Amino acid sequence: YNNEAFKVYIVLPLVPGFGEGKISSRNLITYYTARTIIRGKNSLWHRLSLKIDDPSQYLSFAGLRTHAELKGRLVTEVVYVHSKILIADDNVVIIGSANLNDRSLKGTRDSEIACYIEDTTFIETNGKNRAGKFALSLRTSLMAEHLGLPLDSPLLLDPSCGEFFHKVWNRIATSNSSIYEKVFKCIPTDAVHDFDQLEAFTKSLPPPLATSNFDEAKRLLLQVQGYLVVFPLLFLCNESINMPHVFTREAYLPLRSFT
């Protein structure tokens, strides 16, 4: 708010975790996730924008993706983020079952459980910051894996500084996302705002490098660091996908089931 060194790193699933054929459920969860983060006057982004000029200077939304060579073909898949973990100020950790939604947090619906851990042993990190031993070890191990960095990298010691936020976290996420889009034409993507664009995107030329230029695709994938990618906040932003088709079972469920 006053240019303090404050950063929030949010890692969430790139797509909802429903099986094949559950398109209506995926659409609904995608819609309500976007409405929570960035769409509408009650979204987190809009409410922050009333107080600060650019929330992206403080907030980062990311997902996880991986790739492999399978029977001579290059393939990619999202890494589904199912963990519910909050780490605050390298001091407090909450690990539990609750999602950030009404079902989990209202107290009258789903039953949840959580473990609250507050450090009592502290260490100096970079000469100016004091961090809880457990919270620091958990955060750095997760960030190191996401970013493809050594666990003892000094870059991980101060996530509140702008250099780490922009030049490490956001840079790697943006670079990885760009590579995956060139190699695989991944969905979801910020390049697709409606269903017409989605159809055009999947059919557009040139084809993804994974099928058109195997050697170049492999060369680019060697540049991927860790698993971090940008969460596509603008995916299907011009579509109203909150109403399931009348012939799907989701049409007969109360909408609060998805919130």
N, C-alpha and C positions, 0 to 999 in steps of 0.2 A: 504493500500500500504506500509506503514511504521509501521505496527503493531498498528495503531491508534485504539481507541475504536469506531469502526464503524460497525453497523449491519443493515441488510435489511431483513425485514420479509414480505414475499409475500404469500398471501392466494388467491387461485384461484380455479375454479371448477375442481373437479376430472375428470369429463367427460363433454363434450360440452352439452349445453342445447337444444337438439333437441328431438322431440317426437319419439314414436315408429315407426320403419320402416325407419328412416332417417339415415341408417348406413353409406352411402357414405358421407353425410354431417359431421357426427361425426368423421369419419376417417380423412377427410380433415382438420378439425379444430384441431384434435389431432396431426396431422402431423405438421401443421404450428406452433402450440404452442411449440412442441418439437424443431422445427428448430429455433424458436426464443430463447429458453432457452439454449439448450445444443447440438443440432446437427449441425455440419458443422462449417466452418471457420468464418462465420458471426454471429454465435450464441453468446449470452451474455456470456456464460460459457467459450467458446474458447477465446474470446477477453480479458476477465479478466485474463485467464490463461497465457496470454502473459506478464502480468504485475505482477501477484501474484502467488505463488506456489499452493495455495489451496483455490479457491473461496468459498468452503463450510464453511470456517472459518468466512465468512462475510455475506453469503447469505443463507436464508432458504426458501424453497418452500414447502408449505403445502396446504392441503385441509381440508374439514370438512365432518364428517360422524356421523350418529346417529343410534340408534337401539331401538327396542321395542319388547314387546310380544303381538302378535295379534292372537286372537282366539286360544290360546294354542301353537302358533308357534313363534319362535324367528326370527325376520326379521331385516334387516338393509337397510339403504338408504343413499345416499349422501345428504349433505346439499348444495344445489346449491348456489354458491356465485355469486350473480348478482350485488351487490353493487360495485361502482367504487369510491374508497376512497383512498386518499393518505394523510398520516400524517408524517410530517417531523420535526424531532428534538423537538417534543412536543411544536411546535410553530406555524406551518403553516398546514392548512387542506384544501384539495381540494375535494369537493364532486360534482360529476356530472354524465353525461350520457356517456361520451367517454370511449371506450375501448382502451387498448394499442395496436392499430393496425393501418394500413394505412387508412382503411375506416374512422376511427374516427379522425385521427390526421393530415392527409394531407391537410385538409381544402378545398378540391375540391369535396368531396364525401358526406358522411353522415353529417347531421346537428346535432350539439351537444350543450349542455349547461352545465355550471359548476358554482359552488359557491366557491370563494377563501376567506378563513378566516385566518387572521393573528392576533394572540393574542396581546392584549395590557395590559392585566392583568397577572402578573406572580406570581408564588409561589415557595418557596424552597421545594424540594422533599425529598432528603435524606441528606441534609446538605451540598451538594457540587454541585447539579444540580439545574438549574433554568428552570422552565417549564411554558408554557402558560396554563392558567387555563382551557380553553375550549379544546385545543388539548390534554392535559393530561387526562382530564375526558373522552373524547371520546376513546382515545387509551386504557386506563386502563379498561374501561367497555367492549370493544371488546375483549381484551386479556383475561380478567377474564372469560368471557363467553366461549371463545375458549378452555381455559385451565382448566375450572372447579375450579377456585380459587375464594375466597371471593373478593369482589370489593375493599376492603381496605387492601388487602395483600401487605406487603412491598416488596414482590418479584417483583411486577409490576413496581416499581418506576424507575428502571434503566435498560431499555432494551438494552443499548449499552454495558453492561458488559458481559464478557465471561461466568460468572457463570449463569446468566439468560438464555443466548443464548443456552448453552450446557446442563446445568443441570435442566432447567425448560422447556423451549420451545421445544427443540429438543428431550429431554428425554421423555416428555409426548407424543409428536407426534409419536415417535418410538414405545413406549410401546403400545399406542392405536392401531397403525397399526398392530403390532404383534398379539394382542388379536383378532382383527377383522379377520385377516387372518386365525387364528386357528379356530375361531367359524364359520365363514361364507365362507372362501375362496374367499375373495372379489376380484373383478375386477374393476379397473385396479390395477396391482401389478408389482413391479420391478422383480418378479420372472418369468415373461413372456416376452420374447424378440421377438417372432415371432408367426405366426398363428398356427404352429404345436405345439409349447409349450402351446399356449392358449387352444387348444383342449385337450392336455394331462393333463394340470392343472385342467381343469373342470371335467375330468373323473378319475383323479388319486385317489389312496387310501393313507391314510384313508380318509373317507368322512368328511366333516366339522362337528364340534362338535354340531352345531345347530340341525343336523338331527341324529347324532349318540350317543350323550351323553348330553341330555338336562340339567341335573343338573350341570355337569362340565361347560357347556357353560354359564349357568346363573352365576355360581361362577366367571368365568373369566370376564364376562361383568360388574360385580360389581366393577372391578378394572379400568374400563375405566374412564378417567378424561376428562370432557368437551367433545368437538367435534373434536379436532385437530388430524389430521393424516398426515403422510408424503405424499407429492406429488410424484408419481412414475415416475421419470424422464426417466427410462429405459424401460418403458412399450412399447412393439412392436418396440424397437429400431432397430431391424434388418429387418424390413419390410418397403417397399416403398408404403405407403398408400396415396400418394398425387395425384394419378390418379384415378378418379372414373370410375366404370364400364360403358362401352359404352351404356348399356341399362338403365342407371339411368339418371334422369333429370339433375343431377349435372354435367354430362359429357358435357352438352351443355351450361353451364354457364361459363363465364370467371373466371379463377382462382382467379383474384383479388377480386371477390365477397367474398372470404373466408379469405382475408388478411386485 
